[in-house]
């Protein structure tokens, strides 16, 4: 879709054409375009988790909400264009305002809504890496897209350099930092009493993940991060993945094992001296494609990500 036709679509769905035109020029191959277009119209679905926790989906990355007497705490903010539908969903869950927003990492489908969530009252918590990246112009060739810095209101102000525990409305909220894995900005969150974990893009439930090789991520770091997370979670934990439906520890383990198996397949082919295109042609993901290969990151794209991420 070129900019003109994007404009027509944007106008048809009630977004000012100037807004669409102001977005960074991207070729129609960019998944960012598809994901933003979906967020502009998709309903926000609320899935109850445990206790005062719910998952909101339909705005890029999944959002976790803890709603109680003190107000609300969110993990990730989705894409800004979903604001009215997310606000309706939050109001249905309970008392405003939003007191805290925790960003699992810098990617736009988790942070683009930061400015409005801050305007609604939230202090934004993130790693120093997330602050650095959301205040920079970032080119991601794998997405064929250049991200502009967030508006100042959306920049996290509580910057974590180590794990930190918060207490909010009866929940112990453990925020845990990770070594470079999906990106070099990652953290995850455990709500201890409810036994719920929000893993951001360290876990894509039932679909191949994106891994941001150009911004510190890599397949080996991703596998190590999932090993570290698995060691922290109880067997009956309820997991909010970055993308896909609510998951279990068993599904996270299967996801981790899929990553490791494909990593080994690609590494063996690479070691034989095969080029990236030859490795893609050898279909090293084939065994897993029926389960994981039907989303934005298709089997060839995922093979390319794994190949490029091998050190
Ligand atoms: Zn991400």
Boltz pocket constraint, residues with backbone or C-beta under 6 A from the ligand:
constraints:
  - pocket:
      binder: B
      contacts: [[A, 105], [A, 107], [A, 182], [A, 201], [A, 210], [A, 242]]
      max_distance: 6.0
